[in-house]
Amino acid sequence: MTYDESTLAALSADAAEIMTRYPQQRSALLPMLHLVQSVDGFISPDGIQFCADQLGLTPPEISAVATFYTQYKRRPNGEYQVGVCTNTLCAIMGGDEIWRRVSEHCGVGHDETTPDGKISLERLECNAACDFAPVMMVNWEFFDNMTPEKALQLVDDILDGKPVTPTRGADTVATFKEVSRVLAGFPDGRADEGISAGEASLVGLEVAKEQGWKGSSK
């Protein structure tokens, strides 16, 4: 491996902490992949070997997992992962047009990265936020009720190095590497920022309260 001594020491300490969370060491693989991605910006050959050494697995076993999940990137990823939902509801609400405009504007297609390394673009199948369609995500933070114009402004702000504010969740969008570390299980202290549920998501709850409906415990 080509990690320098200090990086390898920090990775090893974090990996040891991750492994204490699981009764079987190999169960720590998913968060450990996020950990190496938080350092390398993707699942590098060095990262695969590191995980194999830590967990007593083979590099092919690590690669089999890393290639299965789309959150693990196998080549250097952009600082911001921009996803456009083009699943059924988002698509008919404008997601397809948003994708077309953003892809043309950035000059990249699905799973490709802008030359400056700022944005990696991705078609998303579903963000589980249909009540806010069409939806985009930036490093898995929600940007709701988007239009092509709002989408282009969003990517321009990212390309210009301006902070961007999600519709829900954290007050600002962390970088891809920072988010990867959170996904490895190391909180950044921002879990309680912003709102977690928008007005559209709470309509059913409000109607139930107004009507006096109660859930059954049976």
Secondary structure, DSSP 8 states (H G I E B T S, - for coil): ----HHHHHHHHHHHHHHHTT-SSGGGGHHHHHHHHHHHHSS--HHHHHHHHHHHT--HHHHHHHHTT-TTS-SS---SEEEEEE-SHHHIIIIIHHHHHHHHHHHT--TTEE-TTSSEEEEEES--S-GGG-S-EEETTEEE-S--HHHHHHHHHHHHTT-----SSSSSS---HHHHHHHHTT---S-TTSS-SS-GGGGHHHHHHHHHT------
